[in-house]
Amino acid sequence: MRIPDLGLDRESAIGRVPAWAWVLLITASAVWLLGPRVSGWQLVHLHKEDGAIFLQEWVRDGWSSMFAPYTGYQHLGARVATAACASGPVSWFAPCVGGVAALVRILLAIVVSAVLVPYTRTRAWGIAAGFLFVFVPVGQQEVLGNITNLRWFFDAGCLFVSVGLFRGRMSVLASVLGFVGAMSDPLVLLLLPLAAWRMLTAPQLGRALPAAAVAAGAVCHWLLLVPSARPTDLGWYVRDPGEALVQLLARGPAVAQFGQNGVEVLIHGSILLAVAAGVVPLFLAALSRPRGGPRAMVAILILAGVGILAATLVFAPHDQLELDPAWQLGNGSRYSVGPSLLLGAAVLVAVSYARGRAVGAMAVALFGLAAVGDLTGDSWNSHGPTWATSVDDAVRECRGDSDVAEVQLTPTDVPTEWIAEVSCSWLLK
């Protein structure tokens, strides 16, 4: 029995793009991800678990920390980045972490562009959809400039890696990102059927090596999981289906199209406005009527975007996610990253086939306004002392004959005291 390929049989390749265009795009991406925001410059601060978990455990345990679980699952991407950055000057650890986070997002954008270009009407549409991994509005909020939250980009990235048909150097890059991504968040386990489907439908097994890498990483992650470390609440969808629908539409397609700050403005008017806004990108995709492979791609991205958010909310603290007052949309804004990437890409793939230019122009205009609206960034990313200041304080403590010093992380003035206990031998190296 032949397994249908759903029309998703196009080779993953970007094609010919002028060198100057790549230089311009990569430079713009780096400036966008590394530059300061209105609320502060996240690059000179060290975020929560980046220091309190990954740095602290690396300095204490070295390579034996690489596969240590945190909250019950693996964080291979964050731990590899920590190992690389901790080998350099101490004062540069925070900027290095921000740089690695940016690099991973840019590499994912390139791989995703290769997957989507064959399914959009023009190359420009495909690259625009792929580079949502850089420019997606909610990506400027809680997840900006830290390695802890790279796992949300890996979740979406692994879906594209699982669907693609790669060759050459792109296959190698996609395989590495796919395996590391699968070992960085357990939600990738949901993609095992998709990866298996791709391996069975690929015209040559070598074309699906990245999908195999995702599958291998997901299986390894499953074997290393500590399920009891993370409570779940599947019954929430039965007990409160209305609230579940509001959360799914507001944190999913609404944030994907209007950004976090844009949806907060809508919530100030009425939660119903935010819910209605969640229908807009789905309507734009349906109105465009792509056919064949592009239609299958759009359908997979929409289903996966909503599915990943639904799975995430199973273990989310629901009492902290209510949308009244509006600013609480920012609590757990990381949960909107994967859905925003997948749903946003679905919209751009779909509208590239829309008759006339009005639908495509509307979608792009909304994305642009959302990106500008979220350009303020998240004030909590820089709420506290800079990394340089924290290191100076810790070094003074070490020179007082201490073996271990406490390093203050960002943010401060929050319920959790974010502090890393780091050996003086590392601080004084």
BAMI-851068 format. One record per residue (C-alpha): residue in one letter; x, y, z. Coordinates in nm, 4 decimals, padded with zeros to 6 digits. Layout:
(A, (X, Y, Z))
...
//
This chain:
(M, (00.0000, 00.0000, 00.0000))
(R, (00.1443, 00.3317, -00.1091))
(I, (00.1363, 00.6087, 00.1502))
(P, (00.0151, 00.9394, -00.0067))
(D, (00.2631, 01.2257, -00.0085))
(L, (-00.0198, 01.4855, -00.0060))
(G, (00.1538, 01.6765, -00.2835))
(L, (00.4419, 01.7619, -00.0467))
(D, (00.7014, 01.6204, -00.2840))
(R, (00.9013, 01.9324, -00.3739))
(E, (01.2727, 01.9540, -00.3072))
(S, (01.3633, 02.1891, -00.0219))
(A, (01.5836, 02.4544, -00.1787))
(I, (01.5864, 02.8330, -00.1843))
(G, (01.7359, 02.8608, -00.5300))
(R, (01.9460, 03.1452, -00.6646))
(V, (01.9509, 03.4565, -00.4475))
(P, (02.2060, 03.7358, -00.5152))
(A, (02.4896, 03.7515, -00.2628))
(W, (02.4096, 04.1148, -00.1835))
(A, (02.0533, 04.0177, -00.0945))
(W, (02.1774, 03.7531, 00.1502))
(V, (02.4199, 03.9984, 00.3093))
(L, (02.1422, 04.2545, 00.3483))
(L, (01.8956, 04.0010, 00.4919))
(I, (02.1411, 03.8444, 00.7382))
(T, (02.2638, 04.1863, 00.8509))
(A, (01.9085, 04.3100, 00.9030))
(S, (01.8284, 03.9916, 01.0955))
(A, (02.1296, 04.0306, 01.3244))
(V, (02.0539, 04.3979, 01.3913))
(W, (01.6897, 04.3144, 01.4618))
(L, (01.7710, 04.0362, 01.7089))
(L, (02.0721, 04.1905, 01.8802))
(G, (01.9765, 04.5571, 01.8958))
(P, (01.8322, 04.7298, 02.2044))
(R, (01.4605, 04.7789, 02.2539))
(V, (01.2679, 05.0700, 02.3999))
(S, (01.2453, 04.8828, 02.7311))
(G, (01.6204, 04.8111, 02.7498))
(W, (01.9008, 04.6102, 02.5941))
(Q, (01.8558, 04.2420, 02.6684))
(L, (02.2037, 04.1611, 02.5333))
(V, (02.3774, 04.2976, 02.8460))
(H, (02.1585, 04.0997, 03.0876))
(L, (02.1474, 03.7284, 03.1685))
(H, (01.7999, 03.5761, 03.1708))
(K, (01.6673, 03.3522, 03.4492))
(E, (01.7514, 02.9860, 03.3760))
(D, (02.0328, 03.0837, 03.1394))
(G, (02.2325, 03.1479, 03.4566))
(A, (02.0427, 02.9854, 03.7442))
(I, (02.0273, 02.6440, 03.5761))
(F, (02.2440, 02.6088, 03.2668))
(L, (02.5464, 02.8179, 03.3658))
(Q, (02.5401, 02.7106, 03.7293))
(E, (02.5227, 02.3408, 03.6405))
(W, (02.7851, 02.3700, 03.3658))
(V, (03.0367, 02.5416, 03.5954))
(R, (02.9661, 02.2872, 03.8694))
(D, (02.9318, 01.9632, 03.6699))
(G, (03.0930, 02.0268, 03.3296))
(W, (03.0063, 01.7834, 03.0508))
(S, (02.8119, 01.5580, 03.2882))
(S, (02.5415, 01.8281, 03.2922))
(M, (02.4833, 01.8030, 02.9164))
(F, (02.1988, 01.5510, 02.9461))
(A, (02.0775, 01.6415, 03.2934))
(P, (01.6985, 01.6914, 03.2974))
(Y, (01.5476, 02.0199, 03.4079))
(T, (01.1755, 02.0207, 03.4930))
(G, (01.1734, 01.6622, 03.3715))
(Y, (01.3080, 01.7009, 03.0180))
(Q, (01.6182, 01.7754, 02.8099))
(H, (01.7544, 02.1136, 02.6995))
(L, (02.0389, 02.0100, 02.4710))
(G, (02.0419, 02.3324, 02.2670))
(A, (02.0669, 02.5549, 02.5743))
(R, (02.3346, 02.3368, 02.7333))
(V, (02.5529, 02.3264, 02.4216))
(A, (02.5252, 02.7053, 02.3910))
(T, (02.6197, 02.7405, 02.7581))
(A, (02.9258, 02.5206, 02.7161))
(A, (03.0422, 02.7252, 02.4177))
(C, (02.9864, 03.0649, 02.5798))
(A, (03.1256, 02.9659, 02.9212))
(S, (03.4584, 02.8755, 02.7610))
(G, (03.5219, 03.2406, 02.6732))
(P, (03.5740, 03.5476, 02.8901))
(V, (03.3335, 03.5672, 03.1829))
(S, (03.2335, 03.9238, 03.1003))
(W, (03.1198, 03.8150, 02.7550))
(F, (02.8966, 03.5282, 02.8658))
(A, (02.5677, 03.7220, 02.8484))
(P, (02.6350, 03.8830, 02.5069))
(C, (02.7532, 03.5443, 02.3781))
(V, (02.4295, 03.3803, 02.4895))
(G, (02.2295, 03.6484, 02.3093))
(G, (02.4433, 03.6038, 01.9984))
(V, (02.3987, 03.2255, 01.9950))
(A, (02.0218, 03.2629, 02.0357))
(A, (02.0175, 03.4988, 01.7377))
(L, (02.2370, 03.2671, 01.5295))
(V, (02.0111, 02.9679, 01.5911))
(R, (01.7034, 03.1658, 01.4885))
(I, (01.8730, 03.2848, 01.1684))
(L, (01.9859, 02.9307, 01.0796))
(L, (01.6340, 02.8005, 01.1413))
(A, (01.4983, 03.0790, 00.9188))
(I, (01.7278, 02.9683, 00.6346))
(V, (01.6248, 02.6028, 00.6656))
(V, (01.2541, 02.6893, 00.6862))
(S, (01.2865, 02.9179, 00.3844))
(A, (01.4258, 02.6233, 00.1881))
(V, (01.1195, 02.4183, 00.2840))
(L, (00.8642, 02.6889, 00.2018))
(V, (01.0036, 02.8500, -00.1151))
(P, (00.8904, 02.5567, -00.3345))
(Y, (00.5352, 02.5908, -00.1978))
(T, (00.4888, 02.9667, -00.2425))
(R, (00.4080, 03.1508, -00.5618))
(T, (00.7409, 03.3346, -00.5618))
(R, (01.0745, 03.2948, -00.3851))
(A, (01.0254, 03.6204, -00.1968))
(W, (00.7084, 03.4921, -00.0298))
(G, (00.8837, 03.1746, 00.0819))
(I, (01.1798, 03.3604, 00.2283))
(A, (00.9451, 03.6026, 00.4031))
(A, (00.7598, 03.3097, 00.5604))
(G, (01.0855, 03.1427, 00.6644))
(F, (01.2292, 03.4564, 00.8194))
(L, (00.9341, 03.4864, 01.0536))
(F, (01.1747, 03.2912, 01.2775))
(V, (01.3633, 03.6207, 01.3021))
(F, (01.0943, 03.8854, 01.2676))
(V, (00.7856, 03.7236, 01.4246))
(P, (00.6433, 03.9966, 01.6534))
(V, (00.6079, 03.7922, 01.9732))
(G, (00.9699, 03.6857, 01.9233))
(Q, (01.0705, 04.0274, 02.0578))
(Q, (00.9084, 03.9649, 02.3932))
(E, (01.0020, 03.7171, 02.6674))
(V, (01.1987, 03.4917, 02.4313))
(L, (01.4357, 03.7562, 02.2949))
(G, (01.8069, 03.7147, 02.3570))
(N, (01.8090, 03.4030, 02.5763))
(I, (01.8807, 03.0350, 02.5203))
(T, (01.6225, 02.9088, 02.7686))
(N, (01.3405, 02.9852, 02.5265))
(L, (01.5064, 02.8612, 02.2091))
(R, (01.3077, 02.5420, 02.2589))
(W, (00.9921, 02.7140, 02.1316))
(F, (01.1650, 02.7993, 01.8040))
(F, (01.2979, 02.4431, 01.7855))
(D, (00.9430, 02.3038, 01.8213))
(A, (00.8280, 02.4889, 01.5105))
(G, (01.1584, 02.4360, 01.3310))
(C, (01.1431, 02.0592, 01.3799))
(L, (00.8066, 02.0489, 01.2054))
(F, (00.9560, 02.2077, 00.8929))
(V, (01.2603, 01.9806, 00.9136))
(S, (01.0264, 01.6805, 00.9322))
(V, (00.8315, 01.7900, 00.6231))
(G, (01.1246, 01.8944, 00.4033))
(L, (01.3122, 01.7004, 00.1347))
(F, (01.6736, 01.8152, 00.1587))
(R, (02.0009, 01.7719, -00.0278))
(G, (02.3667, 01.8538, 00.0355))
(R, (02.4732, 02.1094, 00.2936))
(M, (02.1147, 02.2100, 00.3664))
(S, (02.0446, 01.8497, 00.4635))
(V, (02.3367, 01.8514, 00.7085))
(L, (02.2266, 02.1804, 00.8655))
(A, (01.8641, 02.0662, 00.8898))
(S, (01.9690, 01.7343, 01.0467))
(V, (02.1798, 01.9012, 01.3155))
(L, (01.9076, 02.1536, 01.3997))
(G, (01.6440, 01.8791, 01.3917))
(F, (01.8260, 01.6497, 01.6344))
(V, (01.9269, 01.9283, 01.8734))
(G, (01.5743, 02.0701, 01.8563))
(A, (01.4148, 01.7341, 01.9320))
(M, (01.6449, 01.7029, 02.2327))
(S, (01.5496, 02.0485, 02.3578))
(D, (01.1740, 02.0205, 02.4120))
(P, (00.9435, 01.7188, 02.4604))
(L, (00.6663, 01.8672, 02.2438))
(V, (00.8669, 01.7437, 01.9435))
(L, (00.7427, 01.3962, 02.0389))
(L, (00.4141, 01.5008, 01.8783))
(L, (00.5973, 01.5218, 01.5447))
(L, (00.7077, 01.1564, 01.5424))
(P, (00.4187, 01.0477, 01.3138))
(L, (00.5003, 01.3321, 01.0723))
(A, (00.8707, 01.2414, 01.0655))
(A, (00.7842, 00.8751, 01.0092))
(W, (00.5462, 00.9726, 00.7261))
(R, (00.8202, 01.1738, 00.5572))
(M, (01.0706, 00.8864, 00.5812))
(L, (00.8149, 00.6552, 00.4190))
(T, (00.7132, 00.8961, 00.1425))
(A, (01.0546, 01.0384, 00.0497))
(P, (01.1613, 00.9399, -00.3044))
(Q, (01.5021, 00.8520, -00.1589))
(L, (01.5747, 00.7813, 00.2068))
(G, (01.8706, 01.0209, 00.1953))
(R, (01.6344, 01.3092, 00.1213))
(A, (01.4602, 01.2450, 00.4548))
(L, (01.7697, 01.2212, 00.6755))
(P, (01.6711, 01.5402, 00.8627))
(A, (01.3303, 01.3867, 00.9403))
(A, (01.5134, 01.0787, 01.0675))
(A, (01.7283, 01.3043, 01.2862))
(V, (01.4151, 01.4583, 01.4377))
(A, (01.2712, 01.1120, 01.4987))
(A, (01.5952, 00.9876, 01.6579))
(G, (01.6159, 01.2939, 01.8825))
(A, (01.2513, 01.2591, 01.9846))
(V, (01.2943, 00.8909, 02.0738))
(C, (01.6104, 00.9677, 02.2752))
(H, (01.4240, 01.2471, 02.4524))
(W, (01.1344, 01.0144, 02.5330))
(L, (01.3752, 00.7640, 02.6894))
(L, (01.5249, 01.0385, 02.9084))
(L, (01.1960, 01.2006, 03.0145))
(V, (01.0930, 01.2259, 03.3791))
(P, (00.7134, 01.2587, 03.3328))
(S, (00.6364, 01.2971, 03.7037))
(A, (00.8389, 01.6203, 03.7183))
(R, (00.5771, 01.8157, 03.5231))
(P, (00.2087, 01.8000, 03.6255))
(T, (-00.0519, 01.8037, 03.3490))
(D, (-00.4199, 01.8925, 03.3394))
(L, (-00.5992, 01.7411, 03.0408))
(G, (-00.9296, 01.7837, 03.2192))
(W, (-00.9111, 02.1629, 03.1783))
(Y, (-01.0519, 02.1394, 02.8260))
(V, (-01.3568, 01.9534, 02.9598))
(R, (-01.4081, 02.1648, 03.2737))
(D, (-01.3777, 02.5026, 03.1013))
(P, (-01.4111, 02.4688, 02.7214))
(G, (-01.5046, 02.8367, 02.6819))
(E, (-01.1874, 02.9604, 02.8497))
(A, (-00.9850, 02.7040, 02.6538))
(L, (-01.1235, 02.8382, 02.3249))
(V, (-01.0482, 03.1971, 02.4278))
(Q, (-00.6894, 03.1054, 02.5176))
(L, (-00.6360, 02.9087, 02.1967))
(L, (-00.7633, 03.1866, 01.9693))
(A, (-00.6057, 03.4784, 02.1564))
(R, (-00.2625, 03.3242, 02.2246))
(G, (-00.2533, 03.1440, 01.8898))
(P, (-00.3769, 03.3011, 01.5642))
(A, (-00.4517, 03.6440, 01.7185))
(V, (-00.0978, 03.6920, 01.8515))
(A, (00.0390, 03.5404, 01.5294))
(Q, (-00.1228, 03.8119, 01.3170))
(F, (-00.1423, 04.1127, 01.5507))
(G, (00.1483, 04.0592, 01.7906))
(Q, (00.1397, 04.0535, 02.1691))
(N, (00.0978, 04.4271, 02.2234))
(G, (-00.1636, 04.4501, 01.9492))
(V, (-00.3748, 04.1788, 02.1092))
(E, (-00.3375, 04.3435, 02.4501))
(V, (-00.4864, 04.6604, 02.2985))
(L, (-00.7781, 04.4538, 02.1667))
(I, (-00.8306, 04.2914, 02.5067))
(H, (-00.8538, 04.6382, 02.6625))
(G, (-01.1569, 04.6898, 02.4399))
(S, (-01.3030, 04.3438, 02.4902))
(I, (-01.1780, 03.9877, 02.5150))
(L, (-01.4263, 03.9100, 02.2396))
(L, (-01.2308, 04.1427, 02.0088))
(A, (-00.9155, 03.9387, 02.0750))
(V, (-01.1041, 03.6170, 02.0082))
(A, (-01.2451, 03.7598, 01.6846))
(A, (-00.8950, 03.8697, 01.5852))
(G, (-00.7905, 03.5062, 01.6092))
(V, (-01.0215, 03.4267, 01.3196))
(V, (-00.8582, 03.6851, 01.0892))
(P, (-00.5468, 03.4883, 00.9835))
(L, (-00.7535, 03.1723, 00.9383))
(F, (-00.9953, 03.3706, 00.7201))
(L, (-00.7087, 03.5151, 00.5126))
(A, (-00.5688, 03.1663, 00.4542))
(A, (-00.9093, 03.0258, 00.3571))
(L, (-00.9831, 03.3227, 00.1289))
(S, (-00.6630, 03.2647, -00.0681))
(R, (-00.7525, 02.9090, -00.1738))
(P, (-00.4123, 02.7540, -00.2465))
(R, (-00.4236, 02.4185, -00.4221))
(G, (-00.2326, 02.0900, -00.4148))
(G, (00.0913, 02.0827, -00.2176))
(P, (00.0637, 02.4445, -00.0968))
(R, (-00.2848, 02.3753, 00.0396))
(A, (-00.1568, 02.0656, 00.2232))
(M, (00.1311, 02.2685, 00.3652))
(V, (-00.1054, 02.5405, 00.4883))
(A, (-00.3344, 02.2814, 00.6476))
(I, (-00.0474, 02.1081, 00.8271))
(L, (00.0888, 02.4371, 00.9591))
(I, (-00.2490, 02.5535, 01.0908))
(L, (-00.3255, 02.2200, 01.2563))
(A, (00.0228, 02.1979, 01.4059))
(G, (00.0143, 02.5581, 01.5287))
(V, (-00.3130, 02.5093, 01.7140))
(G, (-00.2076, 02.1600, 01.8261))
(I, (00.1223, 02.2719, 01.9784))
(L, (-00.0531, 02.5493, 02.1702))
(A, (-00.3233, 02.3087, 02.2896))
(A, (-00.0591, 02.0634, 02.4104))
(T, (00.1375, 02.3406, 02.5801))
(L, (-00.1646, 02.4652, 02.7727))
(V, (-00.2092, 02.1182, 02.9214))
(F, (00.0848, 02.1822, 03.1558))
(A, (00.0568, 02.5630, 03.1798))
(P, (-00.0420, 02.7347, 03.5070))
(H, (-00.3940, 02.8419, 03.4083))
(D, (-00.4405, 03.0762, 03.7045))
(Q, (-00.1573, 03.2926, 03.5662))
(L, (-00.2884, 03.3028, 03.2089))
(E, (-00.6277, 03.4679, 03.2469))
(L, (-00.6690, 03.7606, 03.0086))
(D, (-00.8200, 04.0062, 03.2559))
(P, (-00.6340, 04.2374, 03.3048))
(A, (-00.4917, 04.2558, 02.9527))
(W, (-00.1258, 04.2643, 03.0556))
(Q, (-00.1545, 03.9019, 03.1663))
(L, (-00.1289, 03.8050, 02.7999))
(G, (00.2430, 03.8638, 02.8573))
(N, (00.2485, 03.5870, 03.1194))
(G, (00.3651, 03.2882, 02.9238))
(S, (00.4052, 03.4847, 02.6018))
(R, (00.6578, 03.2152, 02.5133))
(Y, (00.3642, 02.9793, 02.4580))
(S, (00.2613, 03.1870, 02.1561))
(V, (00.5970, 03.1591, 01.9773))
(G, (00.5541, 02.8176, 01.8130))
(P, (00.1926, 02.8809, 01.7076))
(S, (00.2831, 03.2278, 01.5756))
(L, (00.5620, 03.0872, 01.3600))
(L, (00.3485, 02.8083, 01.2162))
(L, (00.0275, 03.0056, 01.1703))
(G, (00.2137, 03.3083, 01.0362))
(A, (00.3945, 03.0931, 00.7816))
(A, (00.0629, 02.9319, 00.6840))
(V, (-00.0875, 03.2737, 00.6134))
(L, (00.2072, 03.3880, 00.4002))
(V, (00.2129, 03.0646, 00.1990))
(A, (-00.1620, 03.0911, 00.1408))
(V, (-00.1839, 03.4611, 00.0510))
(S, (00.0981, 03.4244, -00.1995))
(Y, (-00.1668, 03.2513, -00.4164))
(A, (-00.4504, 03.4976, -00.3506))
(R, (-00.6172, 03.6493, -00.6544))
(G, (-00.5275, 04.0145, -00.6745))
(R, (-00.3006, 04.1848, -00.4282))
(A, (-00.5437, 04.3022, -00.1606))
(V, (-00.5356, 03.9899, 00.0588))
(G, (-00.1577, 03.9587, 00.0473))
(A, (-00.1105, 04.3286, 00.1132))
(M, (-00.3447, 04.3105, 00.4119))
(A, (-00.1606, 04.0152, 00.5655))
(V, (00.1803, 04.1779, 00.5196))
(A, (00.0562, 04.5113, 00.6542))
(L, (-00.0831, 04.3446, 00.9657))
(F, (00.2432, 04.1569, 01.0244))
(G, (00.4381, 04.4804, 00.9784))
(L, (00.2211, 04.6733, 01.2231))
(A, (00.2466, 04.3891, 01.4741))
(A, (00.6261, 04.3846, 01.4484))
(V, (00.6433, 04.7604, 01.5061))
(G, (00.3983, 04.7282, 01.7940))
(D, (00.6116, 04.4656, 01.9667))
(L, (00.9343, 04.6565, 01.9005))
(T, (00.9138, 04.7899, 02.2558))
(G, (01.0337, 04.4511, 02.3796))
(D, (00.9743, 04.3050, 02.7259))
(S, (01.0812, 04.5301, 03.0131))
(W, (01.1472, 04.2261, 03.2341))
(N, (01.4326, 04.1201, 03.0045))
(S, (01.6363, 04.4122, 03.1373))
(H, (01.4788, 04.4570, 03.4823))
(G, (01.7830, 04.4245, 03.7029))
(P, (02.1599, 04.4758, 03.7037))
(T, (02.3619, 04.4180, 03.3899))
(W, (02.5705, 04.1035, 03.3655))
(A, (02.8891, 04.3102, 03.3960))
(T, (02.7667, 04.4667, 03.7217))
(S, (02.6657, 04.1279, 03.8644))
(V, (03.0046, 03.9804, 03.7744))
(D, (03.1910, 04.2708, 03.9351))
(D, (02.9933, 04.2205, 04.2571))
(A, (03.0616, 03.8457, 04.2518))
(V, (03.4341, 03.8975, 04.1879))
(R, (03.4550, 04.1221, 04.4925))
(E, (03.2900, 03.8463, 04.6939))
(C, (03.5456, 03.5967, 04.5645))
(R, (03.8355, 03.8186, 04.6648))
(G, (03.7017, 03.8002, 05.0180))
(D, (03.8212, 03.4357, 05.0320))
(S, (03.4933, 03.2815, 04.9125))
(D, (03.4956, 02.9674, 04.6997))
(V, (03.1498, 03.0290, 04.5552))
(A, (02.9792, 03.3594, 04.4760))
(E, (02.6194, 03.4517, 04.4035))
(V, (02.5564, 03.6204, 04.0697))
(Q, (02.2342, 03.8226, 04.0376))
(L, (02.0362, 03.7530, 03.7211))
(T, (01.7488, 03.9263, 03.5411))
(P, (01.4731, 03.9962, 03.6267))
(T, (01.4692, 04.1170, 03.9850))
(D, (01.1739, 04.2123, 04.2055))
(V, (00.9810, 03.9014, 04.1028))
(P, (00.8546, 03.6110, 04.3191))
(T, (01.1460, 03.3861, 04.2163))
(E, (01.4911, 03.5022, 04.3232))
(W, (01.6984, 03.4490, 04.0103))
(I, (02.0546, 03.3927, 04.1360))
(A, (02.3330, 03.1664, 04.0111))
(E, (02.5858, 03.0209, 04.2534))
(V, (02.9086, 03.0041, 04.0558))
(S, (03.2561, 02.8931, 04.1623))
(C, (03.5138, 03.1654, 04.2080))
(S, (03.7626, 02.9661, 04.0006))
(W, (03.5404, 03.0261, 03.6962))
(L, (03.4709, 03.3908, 03.7789))
(L, (03.8411, 03.4677, 03.8290))
(K, (03.9754, 03.2701, 03.5331))
//
